[in-house]
Amino acid sequence: MRRKKAYPLSIIAIVACSVLKIDSAQAQISHKKAVSKIPKKNISVKKPTVAEIQQGQVLLSKSDCLSCHKVDVKLVGPAYKDVAAKYSANEANYAKLTKKVISGGSGVWGQVAMAPHPTLAPADVKKMVEYILSLR
């Protein structure tokens, strides 16, 4: 008699497991669909051309930035290579750093404030920032 009772339980177990596997597979598919509908953070990576980087270097050399910054050495402000190590080269950081150069500020690299540069054109500052972030 025990055998008769065990046999139906094993069938039930097999059926239950196969139903669970189907449900699990459907759940994975539903999860993938749901995740694909979540908007991704829009941080595009725009690689500046060699010409844009060279333009940025020329613009930087003509500005007063080099009185406080150097490529490899910290002066009043951080070395450009340190800035490049801290910020990845993407559109969000280009915009952030362009705004920072134009408006000035302090606190990120210490208490010494960076002077604002409101007379610089944002397009020129962006090229300068692209040059700086290319120094990785």
C-alpha positions in Angstrom: 0.0 0.0 0.0 2.8 2.4 0.7 3.9 2.0 -2.9 0.5 3.1 -4.2 0.6 6.3 -2.0 4.2 7.1 -3.0 3.5 6.8 -6.7 0.9 9.6 -7.0 3.1 11.9 -4.8 6.0 11.5 -7.2 3.8 12.4 -10.1 2.6 15.4 -8.3 6.2 16.4 -7.5 7.3 16.1 -11.1 4.3 18.1 -12.4 4.8 20.7 -9.7 8.5 21.1 -10.5 7.8 21.4 -14.2 5.1 24.1 -13.5 7.6 25.9 -11.3 10.2 25.8 -14.1 7.7 27.3 -16.5 6.7 30.0 -14.1 10.4 30.7 -13.4 11.1 31.0 -17.1 8.1 33.3 -17.6 9.2 35.4 -14.6 12.7 35.8 -16.1 11.2 36.9 -19.4 8.8 39.3 -17.7 11.7 40.7 -15.6 13.8 41.3 -18.7 10.9 43.1 -20.5 10.4 45.3 -17.4 14.1 46.1 -17.1 14.3 47.0 -20.8 11.6 49.6 -20.3 13.5 51.4 -17.6 15.1 54.5 -19.1 18.8 54.4 -18.9 20.7 57.4 -17.6 21.6 59.5 -20.6 25.3 60.0 -20.4 26.7 59.8 -23.9 30.3 59.5 -24.5 31.4 61.9 -27.3 35.0 61.4 -28.3 36.4 64.8 -29.4 38.4 64.8 -32.6 42.1 65.3 -32.6 41.5 68.8 -34.1 39.2 69.7 -31.2 41.7 68.6 -28.7 44.4 70.6 -30.3 42.2 73.6 -30.5 41.5 73.2 -26.8 45.2 73.0 -26.0 45.8 76.2 -28.0 42.9 78.0 -26.3 44.2 76.9 -22.9 47.7 78.2 -23.7 46.4 81.6 -24.6 44.3 81.9 -21.4 45.2 82.8 -17.8 44.5 79.2 -16.7 48.2 78.2 -16.8 49.0 80.7 -14.0 47.2 78.3 -11.6 47.3 75.0 -13.3 49.9 72.8 -15.0 49.6 69.5 -16.8 51.5 67.3 -14.3 52.1 69.5 -11.2 49.6 70.9 -8.7 50.1 74.7 -8.3 47.2 76.8 -6.9 44.7 74.5 -8.5 45.0 70.8 -9.4 47.1 69.4 -12.2 45.2 68.8 -15.3 46.1 65.1 -15.2 44.5 64.9 -11.8 41.3 66.5 -13.2 41.3 64.0 -16.0 41.7 61.1 -13.6 38.7 62.3 -11.5 36.3 63.0 -14.3 35.5 60.7 -17.2 35.2 62.1 -20.7 31.5 62.4 -21.3 29.0 65.1 -22.2 27.7 65.5 -18.7 31.2 66.2 -17.3 32.1 68.5 -20.3 29.0 70.5 -19.4 29.7 70.5 -15.7 33.3 71.5 -16.0 32.5 74.1 -18.6 30.1 75.7 -16.3 32.6 75.5 -13.4 35.3 77.2 -15.4 33.0 80.0 -16.4 31.3 80.6 -13.0 34.3 79.7 -10.8 34.0 78.0 -7.4 35.7 76.2 -4.6 35.4 73.1 -2.4 36.1 70.3 -4.9 39.9 70.5 -4.7 40.3 72.4 -1.5 39.4 75.8 -0.1 41.2 78.0 -2.6 38.6 79.4 -5.0 38.9 79.3 -8.8 38.3 82.7 -10.3 35.4 82.9 -12.7 36.0 83.3 -16.4 32.7 84.9 -17.7 34.4 86.4 -20.7 35.3 83.0 -22.2 32.9 81.6 -24.8 31.3 78.3 -23.6 32.2 76.6 -26.9 35.9 77.5 -26.3 35.8 76.4 -22.7 34.3 73.1 -23.7 37.2 72.5 -26.1 39.6 73.3 -23.3 37.8 70.9 -21.0 37.9 68.2 -23.8 41.7 68.7 -24.0 42.1 68.4 -20.2 40.0 65.3 -20.0 42.0 63.7 -22.9 45.1 63.7 -20.7 44.2 60.4 -19.0 
